[in-house]
Amino acid sequence: MNDQRQVLVRAESRDVSVSDVDGGRETLTYPGVTLTRVIAGVPDDEVWLPMGDRPSEVDDEALIEALRAAFRWRTGLP
């Protein structure tokens, strides 16, 4: 089963639409990293982690942990 599992890593942005003070809508764009777990060519799970211009140590640790969990999943480890 392990060779049917893949982890895809993509740098991409996400748009968020919010209301502004005048009642209009504003769209904000956030850069980030998307980790997609794929089984036999079919996406099974996806995690998006924001990535700012000045990432903190907490941001770095969250990305490292998400990568570790995804790659452990890829090899069939709990």
FIKOLZA-1660 file (N, C-alpha, C; in steps of 0.1 Angstrom, whole numbers, plus 5000, padded with zeros to 4 digits):
% residues 78
   i   px   py   pz ch aa at
   1 5008 4988 5000  A  M  N
   1 5000 5000 5000  A  M CA
   1 5009 5013 5000  A  M  C
   2 5020 5012 5006  A  N  N
   2 5029 5024 5007  A  N CA
   2 5032 5031 4994  A  N  C
   3 5034 5022 4983  A  D  N
   3 5038 5028 4970  A  D CA
   3 5026 5035 4964  A  D  C
   4 5014 5033 4969  A  Q  N
   4 5002 5040 4963  A  Q CA
   4 5000 5054 4970  A  Q  C
   5 5008 5056 4981  A  R  N
   5 5006 5068 4989  A  R CA
   5 5017 5079 4984  A  R  C
   6 5012 5091 4983  A  Q  N
   6 5021 5102 4979  A  Q CA
   6 5018 5114 4988  A  Q  C
   7 5028 5122 4990  A  V  N
   7 5026 5135 4996  A  V CA
   7 5031 5146 4987  A  V  C
   8 5022 5155 4983  A  L  N
   8 5025 5166 4974  A  L CA
   8 5027 5178 4982  A  L  C
   9 5037 5186 4979  A  V  N
   9 5040 5198 4986  A  V CA
   9 5040 5210 4976  A  V  C
  10 5031 5220 4979  A  R  N
  10 5030 5231 4969  A  R CA
  10 5031 5244 4977  A  R  C
  11 5038 5253 4971  A  A  N
  11 5037 5267 4976  A  A CA
  11 5026 5274 4969  A  A  C
  12 5016 5279 4976  A  E  N
  12 5005 5286 4969  A  E CA
  12 4999 5296 4978  A  E  C
  13 4991 5305 4973  A  S  N
  13 4984 5315 4981  A  S CA
  13 4969 5311 4982  A  S  C
  14 4963 5316 4992  A  R  N
  14 4949 5315 4994  A  R CA
  14 4943 5329 4996  A  R  C
  15 4931 5331 4990  A  D  N
  15 4924 5343 4991  A  D CA
  15 4913 5342 5001  A  D  C
  16 4912 5353 5010  A  V  N
  16 4901 5353 5020  A  V CA
  16 4894 5366 5018  A  V  C
  17 4881 5365 5017  A  S  N
  17 4872 5377 5015  A  S CA
  17 4866 5381 5028  A  S  C
  18 4868 5394 5032  A  V  N
  18 4863 5399 5044  A  V CA
  18 4855 5412 5042  A  V  C
  19 4846 5415 5051  A  S  N
  19 4839 5428 5051  A  S CA
  19 4848 5439 5056  A  S  C
  20 4847 5450 5049  A  D  N
  20 4855 5462 5053  A  D CA
  20 4846 5471 5061  A  D  C
  21 4851 5482 5067  A  V  N
  21 4843 5490 5075  A  V CA
  21 4831 5497 5069  A  V  C
  22 4832 5499 5055  A  D  N
  22 4821 5505 5048  A  D CA
  22 4810 5495 5043  A  D  C
  23 4811 5483 5047  A  G  N
  23 4802 5472 5043  A  G CA
  23 4805 5466 5030  A  G  C
  24 4816 5470 5024  A  G  N
  24 4821 5463 5012  A  G CA
  24 4829 5451 5015  A  G  C
  25 4834 5445 5004  A  R  N
  25 4842 5433 5006  A  R CA
  25 4856 5436 5002  A  R  C
  26 4865 5430 5009  A  E  N
  26 4880 5431 5006  A  E CA
  26 4886 5417 5005  A  E  C
  27 4894 5415 4995  A  T  N
  27 4900 5402 4994  A  T CA
  27 4915 5403 4998  A  T  C
  28 4919 5395 5008  A  L  N
  28 4933 5394 5012  A  L CA
  28 4939 5381 5007  A  L  C
  29 4951 5382 5003  A  T  N
  29 4958 5370 4998  A  T CA
  29 4969 5367 5008  A  T  C
  30 4970 5354 5012  A  Y  N
  30 4980 5349 5021  A  Y CA
  30 4988 5338 5014  A  Y  C
  31 5001 5339 5014  A  P  N
  31 5010 5329 5009  A  P CA
  31 5011 5317 5019  A  P  C
  32 5013 5305 5014  A  G  N
  32 5014 5294 5023  A  G CA
  32 5019 5282 5016  A  G  C
  33 5019 5270 5023  A  V  N
  33 5023 5258 5018  A  V CA
  33 5011 5248 5020  A  V  C
  34 5008 5241 5009  A  T  N
  34 4998 5230 5010  A  T CA
  34 5004 5217 5009  A  T  C
  35 5000 5208 5019  A  L  N
  35 5005 5194 5019  A  L CA
  35 4992 5186 5015  A  L  C
  36 4993 5178 5005  A  T  N
  36 4982 5170 5001  A  T CA
  36 4986 5155 5002  A  T  C
  37 4978 5147 5009  A  R  N
  37 4980 5133 5010  A  R CA
  37 4972 5126 4999  A  R  C
  38 4978 5118 4991  A  V  N
  38 4972 5112 4979  A  V CA
  38 4973 5096 4980  A  V  C
  39 4962 5089 4978  A  I  N
  39 4962 5075 4978  A  I CA
  39 4957 5070 4965  A  I  C
  40 4966 5063 4958  A  A  N
  40 4963 5057 4944  A  A CA
  40 4958 5068 4935  A  A  C
  41 4964 5080 4935  A  G  N
  41 4960 5091 4926  A  G CA
  41 4949 5099 4931  A  G  C
  42 4943 5096 4942  A  V  N
  42 4931 5104 4947  A  V CA
  42 4934 5111 4960  A  V  C
  43 4933 5125 4960  A  P  N
  43 4935 5132 4972  A  P CA
  43 4927 5127 4984  A  P  C
  44 4934 5125 4995  A  D  N
  44 4927 5120 5007  A  D CA
  44 4926 5130 5018  A  D  C
  45 4936 5139 5019  A  D  N
  45 4936 5149 5030  A  D CA
  45 4945 5161 5025  A  D  C
  46 4942 5173 5030  A  E  N
  46 4949 5184 5026  A  E CA
  46 4951 5193 5038  A  E  C
  47 4963 5199 5040  A  V  N
  47 4966 5208 5051  A  V CA
  47 4973 5220 5044  A  V  C
  48 4968 5232 5048  A  W  N
  48 4974 5244 5043  A  W CA
  48 4980 5252 5055  A  W  C
  49 4992 5256 5054  A  L  N
  49 4999 5263 5065  A  L CA
  49 5003 5277 5059  A  L  C
  50 4999 5287 5066  A  P  N
  50 5003 5301 5062  A  P CA
  50 5018 5303 5063  A  P  C
  51 5023 5311 5054  A  M  N
  51 5037 5314 5054  A  M CA
  51 5039 5329 5051  A  M  C
  52 5043 5336 5061  A  G  N
  52 5044 5350 5060  A  G CA
  52 5058 5354 5055  A  G  C
  53 5060 5367 5053  A  D  N
  53 5073 5373 5049  A  D CA
  53 5084 5371 5060  A  D  C
  54 5079 5371 5072  A  R  N
  54 5088 5369 5084  A  R CA
  54 5083 5358 5093  A  R  C
  55 5085 5346 5089  A  P  N
  55 5079 5334 5097  A  P CA
  55 5086 5334 5110  A  P  C
  56 5078 5330 5120  A  S  N
  56 5083 5329 5134  A  S CA
  56 5089 5314 5136  A  S  C
  57 5095 5312 5147  A  E  N
  57 5099 5299 5150  A  E CA
  57 5087 5289 5152  A  E  C
  58 5076 5295 5157  A  V  N
  58 5064 5287 5158  A  V CA
  58 5059 5283 5144  A  V  C
  59 5059 5292 5134  A  D  N
  59 5056 5288 5120  A  D CA
  59 5065 5277 5115  A  D  C
  60 5078 5279 5117  A  D  N
  60 5087 5269 5112  A  D CA
  60 5084 5255 5119  A  D  C
  61 5082 5255 5132  A  E  N
  61 5079 5242 5139  A  E CA
  61 5066 5236 5134  A  E  C
  62 5056 5244 5131  A  A  N
  62 5043 5238 5126  A  A CA
  62 5046 5232 5112  A  A  C
  63 5054 5238 5103  A  L  N
  63 5056 5233 5090  A  L CA
  63 5065 5220 5092  A  L  C
  64 5075 5220 5100  A  I  N
  64 5083 5208 5102  A  I CA
  64 5074 5196 5107  A  I  C
  65 5065 5199 5117  A  E  N
  65 5057 5188 5122  A  E CA
  65 5047 5183 5112  A  E  C
  66 5041 5192 5104  A  A  N
  66 5032 5188 5093  A  A CA
  66 5039 5179 5083  A  A  C
  67 5051 5183 5079  A  L  N
  67 5059 5175 5070  A  L CA
  67 5062 5162 5075  A  L  C
  68 5066 5161 5088  A  R  N
  68 5070 5149 5095  A  R CA
  68 5058 5140 5095  A  R  C
  69 5047 5145 5099  A  A  N
  69 5034 5136 5100  A  A CA
  69 5031 5131 5086  A  A  C
  70 5032 5140 5076  A  A  N
  70 5028 5135 5062  A  A CA
  70 5037 5125 5057  A  A  C
  71 5050 5126 5059  A  F  N
  71 5060 5116 5054  A  F CA
  71 5059 5103 5062  A  F  C
  72 5056 5104 5075  A  R  N
  72 5053 5092 5083  A  R CA
  72 5041 5085 5077  A  R  C
  73 5031 5092 5074  A  W  N
  73 5019 5086 5068  A  W CA
  73 5022 5079 5055  A  W  C
  74 5031 5086 5047  A  R  N
  74 5035 5081 5034  A  R CA
  74 5041 5067 5035  A  R  C
  75 5049 5065 5046  A  T  N
  75 5056 5052 5048  A  T CA
  75 5048 5042 5056  A  T  C
  76 5036 5046 5060  A  G  N
  76 5028 5037 5068  A  G CA
  76 5030 5037 5083  A  G  C
  77 5038 5046 5088  A  L  N
  77 5040 5047 5102  A  L CA
  77 5029 5055 5109  A  L  C
  78 5026 5052 5121  A  P  N
  78 5016 5059 5129  A  P CA
  78 5020 5073 5132  A  P  C
% end
